Amino acid sequence: MTTAHQRAYYFEDFAIGQQIRTIGRTITESDIVQFAGLSGDWNQIHTDAEFCKSTPFGARVAHGPLVFSIATGLATLTGFIEGTIIAFESVAEWHFQRPVFIGDTIHADLRVMDKAELQLRTAVPAGRVQIDVTVKNQRNKSCQKGLWNLIIRKASFE
């Protein structure tokens, strides 16, 4: 698993089986409150510490889409799609496997599963890269998992 690598992978630079691990990021109360305000999801499971004491989790849980969003940011921070990504085409088979709590530190393990040439309606030469993503906590336990399909520019772009 690589953590340091070249920046700005073009379509041609991706290899099936290639792996990248992002840096970690600790989930804060502020993250949850800001996401609740942005999304409008003020569900008690995320925002009411006293209520959560009586739930199976026993504490506030980060919003699933918040964790997903942070994972996309962590992947972007690696730099491997900096300036070469055209679109985040789709997310497939996304699973929420384990809760993420305030104070948990998450990272994402990325693995290239497939790649295919594309003919876009624009003049931009590109291909689709499918990446298996696993978001893990500080105990290396899988919290979320799924497939991202990214449209990546080819190096021949002018």
C-alpha positions in Angstrom: 0.0 0.0 0.0 1.5 3.3 -1.0 1.1 6.6 0.8 3.6 8.7 -1.1 3.3 8.7 -4.8 3.3 11.0 -7.9 0.7 13.7 -8.1 -1.9 14.0 -10.9 -2.3 10.5 -12.2 -3.6 10.5 -15.8 -5.7 7.6 -17.0 -2.6 5.9 -18.4 -0.9 6.1 -15.0 -3.5 3.9 -13.2 -2.8 0.2 -12.9 -5.3 -2.4 -11.8 -4.4 -3.5 -8.3 -2.7 -0.2 -7.5 -3.3 0.8 -3.9 -3.2 4.1 -2.1 -3.8 4.9 1.6 -4.9 8.4 2.6 -3.8 10.3 5.7 -6.1 10.1 8.7 -8.5 12.7 10.0 -10.2 12.8 13.4 -14.0 13.4 13.4 -15.0 16.3 15.7 -18.2 17.5 17.2 -17.8 20.6 15.0 -17.8 18.3 11.9 -21.2 16.8 13.0 -22.8 20.1 13.9 -21.7 21.8 10.7 -22.8 18.9 8.6 -26.2 18.9 10.4 -26.6 22.6 9.6 -25.5 22.1 6.0 -27.7 19.1 5.3 -30.6 19.9 7.6 -30.2 16.4 9.2 -30.5 17.2 13.0 -31.5 13.6 13.9 -31.0 13.0 17.6 -28.6 10.1 16.8 -26.1 12.7 15.6 -26.9 15.7 17.8 -28.3 14.7 21.2 -25.7 13.2 23.6 -28.3 12.4 26.3 -30.7 10.7 23.9 -27.8 8.6 22.5 -26.9 7.2 25.9 -30.1 5.0 25.5 -29.3 3.8 22.0 -27.3 0.7 21.1 -24.4 3.0 20.1 -24.3 4.8 23.5 -22.9 8.0 21.9 -23.5 10.4 19.0 -22.8 8.9 15.6 -21.4 10.9 12.7 -23.7 11.1 9.7 -22.9 8.4 7.1 -22.8 10.9 4.3 -20.4 13.1 6.3 -18.0 10.3 6.6 -18.3 9.5 2.9 -17.7 13.2 2.1 -14.6 13.3 4.3 -13.3 10.2 2.6 -13.6 11.9 -0.8 -11.7 14.9 0.6 -8.9 12.6 2.0 -8.6 10.9 -1.4 -8.3 14.3 -3.0 -5.6 15.4 -0.6 -3.4 12.6 -1.8 -3.1 14.6 -5.0 -3.5 11.6 -7.4 -6.5 13.1 -9.2 -5.3 16.7 -8.9 -6.0 18.4 -12.2 -6.8 15.2 -14.0 -10.3 14.3 -12.7 -13.1 15.3 -15.0 -16.0 13.9 -13.1 -17.0 11.7 -10.1 -19.3 9.6 -12.3 -20.9 7.3 -9.8 -20.8 5.5 -6.5 -21.8 1.8 -6.5 -22.6 -0.6 -3.8 -21.9 1.8 -0.9 -22.2 0.1 2.5 -22.3 1.6 5.9 -20.7 -1.1 8.0 -19.8 0.4 11.4 -20.6 3.7 13.1 -18.1 6.5 13.3 -18.0 8.5 16.6 -16.7 11.8 17.7 -13.0 11.3 18.3 -12.6 8.4 15.8 -9.8 8.9 13.2 -10.6 7.7 9.8 -8.6 7.1 6.6 -9.4 5.5 3.3 -7.8 2.6 1.5 -8.1 2.9 -2.2 -7.5 0.1 -4.8 -7.9 0.4 -8.5 -10.3 -2.4 -9.7 -10.8 -1.6 -13.3 -10.2 1.0 -16.1 -11.8 1.5 -19.4 -11.3 3.9 -22.3 -14.2 6.3 -23.0 -15.5 8.3 -25.9 -16.9 11.5 -24.4 -19.0 14.0 -26.3 -16.3 16.6 -25.8 -12.9 16.6 -27.3 -11.3 15.7 -24.0 -9.7 12.2 -24.2 -10.5 10.3 -21.0 -11.2 7.0 -19.4 -13.1 5.6 -16.5 -11.2 4.3 -13.4 -13.1 2.2 -10.9 -11.7 2.4 -7.3 -12.6 0.2 -4.4 -12.8 2.4 -1.3 -12.7 1.2 2.3 -13.0 3.8 5.0 -11.4 2.5 8.2 -11.2 3.8 11.8 -8.2 4.0 14.0 -8.5 0.3 14.9 -8.3 -0.5 11.2 -12.0 -1.6 11.2 -14.0 -1.0 8.1 -16.7 1.6 8.6 -17.8 2.2 5.0 -17.1 0.5 1.7 -18.0 0.8 -2.0 -16.9 1.6 -5.5 -16.2 5.0 -7.0 -16.2 5.4 -10.8 -14.1 8.4 -11.8 -13.7 9.9 -15.2 -10.0 10.8 -15.6 -8.2 12.8 -18.3 -5.7 11.1 -20.5 -2.1 12.5 -20.7 -2.7 13.2 -24.4 -5.0 16.1 -23.5 -3.9 19.4 -25.0 
